[in-house]
Amino acid sequence: MDTRKLISTPFTSSSTADDVLRGVDLTGVRAIVTGASSGLGTETARALAAAGAEVTLAVRNTTAGDVAAETIERSTGSIRPRVVRLDLADRASVTRFVEAWGGPLHLLINNAGVVTGGLERTQEGWELQFATHHLGHFALATGLHHAMARGAADRDGARIVSVSSTAHMRSGIDFDDLHFERRGYDPQIAYARSKTANSLFAVEATRLWASDGIVANAVNPGGIATGLQRNFTPEQKASLDAAEAAGVFTYKTVEQGAATSVVAAVAPEFAHSGGHYLDDAQEAYTVPDDADLAQHPHGVKEWALDPATAERLWNVSTGLLRG
């Protein structure tokens, strides 16, 4: 069990994104939010825009993104967010997005997510959930590294928020079978691995880039009813219901779920401190890899923060994207 003093903030599980941003002026801050055409992403983008940030909605469906941008503009009175197409499962799409980006970047919110009911692969043969949640966001962040370094230089730091999940507690990374080429496919385990990868990314990105003024933190937004659940199989729905009944989580509103992402993005406590996993707007305590999820619903497993595993995953990911 983690016994060191954890980073805390004034916010709680019931805080909203607007609570976190009350009194915060983000004028001049340039932010990208992936998956911002609905749910958690839209709310995160709305809150940042309401505080004055210049927000880009990086979305696969630009029609839905335009609707979200219009809603944000109407509800906040802020400048309409830009909408740019980004398919994280398509390397060419990520490359186009990165090449089209101009100027500094201060906040990168890696929020986009997908849930599959069965095995789906990218054109490279990569398992879709891992490819979307980790490899796509990895390519985006590394491609925008120089823009974030510029942003860090002109605003005393830049931040990456990597949206993970309590699901990470189900599985570490299986480097021998990243894409389910040897074992039978389990969509819940695949999702869990990808969420562990999201946390490990924050660990290694901070180690490599803190000297550039860039820090990354992983967040668990909590249980939120969003469009992700539409692809759940009956087994996945039953597992979710059982977890809720066991007290592993209680549902939050989208506004409450976005709060932890916004804490990682703007709270002074995390301005220069990265490689952490946040839950309910606080740094989570670490538990052993064999810990039971039901007994530690707000913890983070050691395998999701292990520096050696994080470095190995970074190197493997770099090799995959160069291949």
Disulfide bonds with the S-S distance in Angstrom:
none
